[in-house]
């Protein structure tokens, strides 16, 4: 019985998600949006959302 060793499977490096095609605005930096605040309120289509920053530096968007 002959055993053949297959080469290891090729792995692709993780790719960043593609940006939407077409024109779009430059990103808004979270520091510019939050300024010195820990929370900003955003009104969107009649609903109020809170964008908060955590102690770990993450962002949380809640309704």
C-alpha distance (Angstrom), angle and dihedral (degrees) to the residues before:
residue distance angle dihedral
X1 . . .
X2 3.76 . .
X3 3.77 122.3 .
X4 3.74 120.9 -156.3
X5 3.72 121.9 -160.4
X6 3.76 112.0 -140.7
X7 3.77 117.9 -146.8
X8 3.80 114.6 -101.2
X9 3.77 114.7 -87.2
X10 3.76 113.6 -93.4
X11 3.76 112.6 -109.6
X12 3.76 122.2 -152.2
X13 3.78 117.9 -141.8
X14 3.76 112.4 -114.5
X15 3.76 109.6 -91.4
X16 3.79 126.7 -148.2
X17 3.79 114.1 -112.8
X18 3.78 112.9 -91.6
X19 3.78 117.6 -103.1
X20 3.78 116.3 -119.8
X21 3.77 113.5 -90.4
X22 3.76 119.2 -112.6
X23 3.78 132.0 40.9
X24 3.79 118.6 -32.1
X25 3.77 136.7 165.2
X26 3.77 124.1 -99.7
X27 3.82 114.1 -93.5
X28 3.80 118.6 -89.9
X29 3.80 112.3 -125.8
X30 3.79 113.0 -124.1
X31 3.83 89.9 -132.8
X32 3.82 89.2 57.9
X33 3.79 91.7 48.2
X34 3.81 97.8 44.5
X35 3.84 98.0 33.7
X36 3.84 104.5 -179.5
X37 3.79 94.6 -24.9
X38 3.80 129.0 105.6
X39 3.82 91.9 -149.0
X40 3.80 138.8 29.8
X41 3.79 126.9 -173.0
X42 3.79 119.3 -133.9
X43 3.79 124.0 -164.5
X44 3.80 111.9 -150.6
X45 3.79 123.2 174.6
X46 3.80 92.5 -25.4
X47 3.82 94.5 -47.2
X48 3.81 124.8 109.1
X49 3.81 118.8 -136.1
X50 3.80 130.5 -175.7
X51 3.81 119.3 -141.6
X52 3.79 108.4 -161.3
X53 3.77 134.0 179.8
X54 3.81 119.4 -140.7
X55 3.79 128.8 -141.1
X56 3.81 86.7 -105.6
X57 3.81 90.5 57.9
X58 3.82 96.9 -107.1
X59 3.80 125.6 133.8
X60 3.80 124.3 -125.0
X61 3.81 123.4 -169.3
X62 3.81 114.8 -163.2
X63 3.78 134.1 176.4
